[in-house]
Amino acid sequence: MNSEWKQWVYEKTAKPFFLSIHPESAHYLAQNLLGLSKKLPFVFPVLESLMTYSSDRLKTKVAGIEFVNPVGLGAGFDKTGELYPFLSRLGFGSIEVGTITGQAQPGNPKPRIFRYSEDEALINRMGFNNPGADVAEETIRKQKKNCIRGINVGKTKIISEENAVDDYVYSLKKLIPYADYAVINISSPNTPGLRNFQKKENFTKLMEGIRSGLGGKFPIPTFVKFAPDMEKEELKSLLELLPDSKLSGVILTNTTIDKSVLSRYPNVEKEGGVSGKPLRQRSTEFVRYAYSILKGSLPIIGVGGINSGEAALEKILAGADLVQLYTGYVYNGPFLPVRILEYLDGVLKRTGAKSISELVGKNKI
């Protein structure tokens, strides 16, 4: 069964049901269905065979890490680490767990996620709901790691900006032993004051503090995640600090607070960040601009509006070494990774390129 036929089956069966219920309820239902597979051991080999696509051309090395393919699941889908054993077998090249904070927190009051189906978009103001670093460590350390795992950490809401360094360091010390790479999230719009760390002086102080707290260096490749709402000159000033910060790369981008990208604007939720298709162009522009500054010296992970092979290729040609899905996965379902990988491999074969890295930053092919 090819990926287009699989997608057609999904579109006619499960998708209408999932889109008919509240988005957070749909998310938890999907989680429960994955968890149910524990009791049905024959299910996952079947799912894995349907959702996996392998090709040597798709293998890529980024920040010293060997990825079997460049398509990852972004932070936000698995906020606890509990789903990693299942998600890691659904065709992704990497799974990013989190965002995890130093202390457990329930997140913002419900409702806190809103679907805009006509735009294939979400507004979320989840607020880093997660069990905290201690519980996440207990969950993750028991798992067999069969796919590249990233750990995304953020600041606990009740912790002041002045004490943020200790909060980040606590989470990283707990979770780094079980991760291939780490992400320092300073770009969510749903934790008050978090984006203040995207100001140059605050950024430098935070990164120096975290690095010092970890013994003077980042023990594993560590990325920072930026928002798409800053001016390009602001982004440039931060990108130029990355080498001295000893960070391994950058993730572009988080959600946008610009609601005008939605077709229902201004009749939309006022609080929260927009993700999905309306973010595609802006995040790609940020990737392209960052690549023009970094010139390949540090890797870029591109996120935002990736709902097809074409959208993934757009990010790669703009300068992304890897891409991540989230909202596109919510709308297009579990066969999206395999469809993207088939498309990218077809492009590589057609162009004679031997690896994804040969396409990074080429703008056009």
C-alpha positions, -999 to +999 in steps of 0.1 A: +000+000+000+016+033-011+015+063+011-011+082-009-035+052-005-028+050+032-035+087+035-068+084+016-079+057+041-070+079+070-088+109+055-120+088+050-119+071+084-101+084+115-095+121+105-132+132+105-136+117+139-106+133+154-115+167+139-150+164+153-139+166+190-121+192+210-084+194+200-070+187+235-094+158+239-084+145+205-048+147+215-053+127+247-074+102+229-045+096+204-022+092+234-045+066+249-047+047+217-009+046+215-008+034+251-033+007+244-009-009+220+012-020+250-015-046+256-016-056+219+020-064+210+012-074+175-001-040+166+032-021+165+051-042+141+022-036+117+021+001+123+059+003+120+059-014+087+032+009+074+048+041+086+085+035+080+105+046+049+142+039+047+168+051+023+205+057+027+201+090+009+179+102+037+205+096+064+222+128+076+247+138+103+239+170+122+257+183+153+277+150+153+245+130+156+236+104+129+199+107+120+182+080+099+161+107+082+157+144+086+120+145+097+115+148+135+085+152+157+087+186+174+082+194+211+046+196+224+032+163+213+049+143+240+050+165+270+058+138+295+081+114+277+056+086+281+048+083+244+084+081+232+084+042+229+055+044+206+062+076+186+098+065+180+085+036+159+062+057+136+088+067+110+104+098+125+141+104+125+139+120+159+114+127+187+117+158+208+102+154+243+088+183+262+088+211+270+099+200+305+103+224+334+122+221+366+089+219+386+057+202+377+030+225+365-006+221+353-004+247+325-029+273+318-067+269+325-087+251+298-097+256+271-062+263+260-059+250+224-081+260+195-084+246+160-087+267+128-093+239+103-098+262+073-062+274+078-048+240+091-038+260+121-039+259+159-037+285+186-024+271+218-018+286+252-010+253+269+016+269+293+042+241+295+018+216+312+042+188+322+051+166+352+084+183+359+120+171+355+119+146+384+090+126+371+101+129+335+134+115+344+117+085+362+097+079+330+125+083+305+153+064+322+133+032+320+129+033+283+149+017+255+161+043+232+155+032+196+153+066+179+172+099+184+156+117+214+158+154+221+148+169+254+132+204+253+134+224+286+117+256+296+113+278+326+089+270+354+062+297+354+065+305+391+103+309+390+115+345+385+136+355+356+165+361+380+164+325+391+158+310+357+194+297+353+190+273+382+157+261+369+170+253+335+202+237+349+181+215+372+161+201+343+191+196+320+211+178+347+182+155+353+174+147+316+206+151+296+218+115+304+189+102+285+190+125+255+210+128+222+204+165+221+189+192+243+168+223+234+166+255+255+132+269+249+131+307+254+104+314+228+070+302+240+045+331+242+026+313+270+051+317+299+052+354+311+085+369+305+101+340+288+107+358+255+127+385+275+156+360+272+157+367+235+171+401+243+208+402+237+221+409+272+196+385+288+204+358+263+241+360+270+236+360+307+213+330+306+235+309+283+266+316+303+248+308+335+234+275+322+268+265+307+285+273+340+259+253+360+266+223+338+303+224+345+315+249+319+302+232+288+271+216+273+275+179+277+255+170+246+246+190+215+223+218+226+201+240+205+181+271+213+146+277+200+136+312+188+103+329+181+092+343+147+081+376+161+114+394+165+129+418+139+156+403+117+182+425+132+174+411+166+176+376+152+210+385+136+224+397+169+214+365+186+227+343+158+261+360+161+262+351+197+257+313+192+294+304+186+306+321+218+276+306+236+289+271+226+254+262+214+253+236+186+225+252+166+191+269+164+155+258+160+134+282+139+106+288+148+082+286+177+046+298+173+037+334+164+016+358+184+006+375+151-031+364+147-035+383+115-022+353+097-055+335+103-084+340+079-109+345+107-089+374+121-098+394+142-124+369+154-099+346+169-085+338+204-065+367+216-040+348+238-016+321+227+006+313+197-004+303+161+011+272+146+005+254+113+002+263+077-001+301+082+033+301+098+050+283+069+062+314+050+074+333+080+093+304+095+109+297+061+120+333+058+136+331+092+154+299+082+167+315+050+178+346+068+196+326+095+213+305+069+226+337+053+241+347+086+254+313+098+265+301+063+264+265+074+286+270+104+259+258+127+229+236+119+193+249+117+162+229+125+132+242+106+097+241+121+065+257+111+038+248+086+053+216+073+024+196+060+038+180+029+070+169+011+071+202-007+069+222+025+097+201+040+119+206+009+112+243+011+127+245+046+157+224+036+164+245+005+162+276+026+189+262+050+174+237+074+195+206+081+165+189+098+128+196+099+101+190+126+064+184+124+036+192+149+005+209+137+009+194+102+010+160+119-022+168+139-041+177+107-026+152+082-023+122+105+003+094+111+012+089+074+026+124+070+063+114+078+064+086+054+048+107+027+074+134+032+103+110+032+091+093+000+089+128-016+124+139-004+139+106-015+124+110-049+139+145-052+173+132-041+171+104-067+159+128-095+186+154-088+214+129-083+221+141-048+235+115-025+222+130+008+200+156+022+230+178+032+236+184-005+203+203-007+206+224+024+206+261+016+205+256-022+173+278-025+162+260-056+170+228-075 
